[in-house]
């Protein structure tokens, strides 16, 4: 019995791996559309529910019948007597001349109901710990889901099979509902389940320059560097790095934090306190960021020739610059934390107004 459960649970887990990969990109896009970031607690709970749901469905409905012709045998596939499993357990123990607690917990009927209880315990835990549901809500949700499962089973998976291949049992409904309630009672001890934050708590603050926006800006700058390196510098990697330093360090230092990507997508580099970033901050930021990575990839890596080290550098750069910030509210990467800088949006209207004020100021002073 346990071997068959493990095999169906394994099938459900493999289905989760496939489905999880399929929904990964849509999940990231959905989170960015709603919150301008990927909220890790919401993503963790969502993937946890996906894993739990697929494994539970596999345990409930698998294996599917191999011979459909043998389904409709006239057997009763609906049990409406509450606690019929107790009678079945006693009859089974009497048939084998067994008694006592040890015999009871080893009986097929008891193990089946225990499985039904345990199956819905994670649901009750998540509903209380992650979503703050009360006991009545957990009972209603658990009973509703269990009833839906029994209806699907009794109708032969909604008519897919001519007859049901699993018994629709009121005892399953009772056990599932009790399992959800038991999970609700056990929820305070489930330290691995986080509370799902509200939409306001999950969203990035207004004015945050998101990772996709910065990524597009970086790609645009790399395009400029590649064009210059190909047409002007004859693909010399060292000169290409120098051009990137000019774009990413010298230009922002001279233009109040504006890079080419920032000019195109309207954001600038500022110090963490909102003041103008100094050249040392910009240099450290780029040494640990894009410029340092490009310099390593084009100049140092061919000289070193250590493959595993290259993989480590790529993982650190991608993780620190793009993966790590995705989950943060401020969207700052490791290199920005080290340099104590951040990207801030540029208000085009305020910029045009400041330029107009700058051109009108000499006229006003002359008039006076």
N, C-alpha and C positions, 0 to 999 in steps of 0.2 A: 504493500500500500504506500509506504513512504517513498519507495523507489519510483513509483509512478508519479507521485507529487513532485519529487525533485526533477524528474524529466520534463514535466509540463511547466514547472517554474523556470527551468533553463530555457525552454522555448519562448516563454514570455519575456525573459531577460534579453534574449537575442533579438526579439522583435523590438524591444525598447532601444537597443543599440541602433538598429536601422532607422526606426522612426525618429529617435532623438537626433540623429544626424540630419534627417530630412527637415526637421522643424527648427534646426539651429539658426540658420540664416533668417527665416521668417520671424523667429523669436527676437533676434537682435534688432531687426528692422522695426518690429512692433514696439519694443521697449524704447528705441530711439524716437519713434513717432510720438509716444506718450510721455516719456520722461527725459528725453535727450541724453539718455545713458542706459546701461544695462544694470538694473538694480539686482545685486547678487542674491539677496534673500528671496526676492520674488522668483528669480530664475531657479534657485535651488529648490524651492518648494514646488514650483511648476514641474521641474524635471523629476522630483521625487514622486509627485502624484502620477506623472506619466509612467514611471517605472512600476509603481504600485498597481496602477490600473491595468496595465498590460499583463503583469504577472498574475493578478487576480482573475482577469478574464481567461487567461490560459488555464488556470487551475479549475475554473468553473466549467468551461465549455470543451476543453480538450480531454481526451482525443475525440475527434469527430468519428462517427460510425463509418466503417469501411464497406459494409454491406447494407445498403439502404433497404433492400427487399426484406430483410429480417427484422425491421423495426416494428411494423404493425402486427404484433403477436396477440393483441387483445389484453395484455397485462394492464393493470391499473397504474397509471402514470401521474396520479394526483392524490396526495395525502392531505386531508383536511382535519385530521385528529391531532390536537395539540399534545405534545410530549409522547407521541407514539414511539419515539426512540427509546424511552424508558422501558416500555413493554417489550420492544424488540430486544433490548439488551438483556432483560431478565430471561426471556425465552431462550436466547442464545446461550446464556450461562447455564440454564437448567438443562438444555440439550446436551451440553458437554460435561455436566455434573460439576460445574465450577461455582465458587462463591467467594465473597470477600472483595475488599477494595482493589487488590492487585488484579483480580480477574475482571473487575468492572472496568478499570482504566485500560485494560488490554482488549476489550471487546470492540468489534467493528463499529457498532452503533455509537458507543461513547466517543471513539476517536473521530468519527465523522462529525459529530456535533461539536467536539472540541476544535476541529479544523474550521468549521463554520464560524465559531466565535473568534478564533485567532485571525481569520481572514479579514474581519472588519475592525479589528483593534487599531491598525494604523490609520484608518479613516477617522476614527474618533480622536486620535492623538492630533492629527493635522488640523482637524476642524476647530479644536479648542486652542491648541498652542499657536498655530499660524494665523488663524482667522478669528479667534476669540469667540467662537460659538458657545452657547449655553447648552445644558443637557437636553432640554426639550428640542432644540434645533438639531442636535446630533441624533436624537432618537428619530425625529421626523425624516432627516436626510438618510440615515441608515435604513430605516424601514422602507422608504421610497425606492432606494436603489435595490434593496433586496427583493422587493415586490416586482420591480421591473425585470430583474434577472429571472425570477420564477415564472413570470408571464412569458418571457422569451423562451424559456425551457419548455413550458407546457405547450406552446404553439409550434414546437418543432423549429426553433430559431426563426420565429415569425414567418412560418410557412415554407422555409427552405427545405425542410424534410417533411415527408407526409405524416409522420408521427413523431412525438417527442422521444428522445433517446436518454433523457435524464428525468427523474421524478421531480415534479414540482411539489414541494413539501412545506407545509406551514411551520414545521419545526425548524427548517432552514431560515425562514423569515424571523422566527423568534430568536434563534441563535445569532444570526447576523446583527439584528438590532441590539441584542445584549452585548455583542462584541464591540459595536460602535460606542455604546455607553461605557463599557469597561475601558476602552481606549481614552474616552474623555476623562475618566477618573485617574488614569495613569499618566495623562499628558504632562503634569508638572515635572515628572521625572525624566521626560524626553528632552535632554539638553541639546541634542543635535538638531532639533526642529526649531527654526527661528520664527519670530513673529514677523508676519508680512507687514511692511510699513504702509502707511496710507499714501495716496497719490502725491500729496504735498511733500511728504517726507522723502519719497522715492525720487522726485524730479530734481534735476540739476537746477541750480539757481539761475534766474534770468540773467542774461549777459554772459553765459558760459560759452566759450568757443569749443564746440564738440570735436571729438576725434575725427569723424568723417570730414568735417570742414577743414581741419588742419592737414589731414592726409591729402586732400585735393590740392591744398596750397603747396605741400611738399612735392607732389608729383609735378605740378606746374613749374616749380623751380628746377627740378631735375631735368625736365624737358629743355629748359633754357641752357642748363649746363651741358647736356648732351649735344645740343645743336652747336654751341660755341666750341666744345671740344672737338667735334667732328669737322666743322668748317674752318675754324681759325687755328686751333692748337694741334691739329693732326692727331687727335685721339691720345695725346700724352696724358696718362692718368694723374701725374703729379700736378700738371697745370690745371687739369679739371678740378682737382681738390682745391687749388688756389682760387679758382673761380667760385667754387662753392663757399669758401671762406669769405670771399668778398660779398657774396649774396647774403650769407647767413650771419656774418659777424660785423663786417665793415659797414655795409649798408644800413642795418638796424642801428648801429652806434651813431651813424651820421644822420639818419632820418627818423629819430625818435621812435625806434622799435619797429619800423615798417620793413618788411621783407617783400620780395616780389609776390609770393603767395598771399601775404597779408594785404598788399595793395589790391590784388585781384579779388580777394574774398573778404576784405574789410575787417581785418583784425591786426593788432600790433602786439609786440612783446613788451611787457612791463615788469618792473620789480614786484615782489610779492606785496609790498605795502602800497602799491599803486603809483610809485614814483618811476622816473625814467630808469631803465635798466642800464647799468654801466658796462663798459667794454669787458671787464673781467667776468661779470655774470654771463654776458653773451658768449664769451669764449668758452667758459666752463660748460655752459648749456650745450654748445655745439660739439665740444670735445667728447661729451658723453652721449650725444644724440646723433643726428643724421650725418653731420660732417665727419665726425670721428668714425662712424661706421663705414662711410664711403671711403675714407682714407685707409682704413684697415683692409677693406675688401679689395681695393684697387692697387694699393702700394705694399702694405705689410704682408698680407696673406700669401701672395705669390713667393715672397722671400722666406717665410716661415715654413710653409708646406705641411702644416699639421691639420689633418682633416677634422678630427674630433673637436679641436679647438675652434675651428671655423663654425661648426654647428653650435657650439656653446655661445660664441659671440652673436650669431644670428638670433638664437633663442633669447638671449639677454636683451638685444636691441628691440626685437619685435615685441617681446613681452613688456619691456619697460616703457617703450614709446607708444604702443598701440593697444595691447591687451590689458595691462594694468590700469591705464586711465579710463578704459571703457566702464569699469565698475565704480569709479570714483565720482562724487558729485562735482568736483572742480575740474575733472578730466585732465589733470596734470600728470605727466609721466615722471619716471624716476630722475631723468636728467634735469627736468624743471624743478623738482624738489631739491636736488643738489645745488642748483644755481639760484634757488629762491626767486624764480621768475614764473610768470603765467601769461597766457595769451588773453587779451581783452578785445571785445568788439569795438570797431570804430564807427561812430555815428556819422554818416555821410553829411547829414544836414548841419551838424555842429561843426564839421570840418570846413564846409563851404562858408558857414557863418564866420568862423574864425579867420579864414582867408580874406573874406570881405572886410572884416574889422582891421586886419593887418594892413590892407591896402588903403583903407580910409583914414587910418590913424595919422600918417604923415600929412595928409591934406588938412586934417583938423588942427594939427599943431602949427601948420603954416598959417592957417587963417587966424589963429590966436596971435 
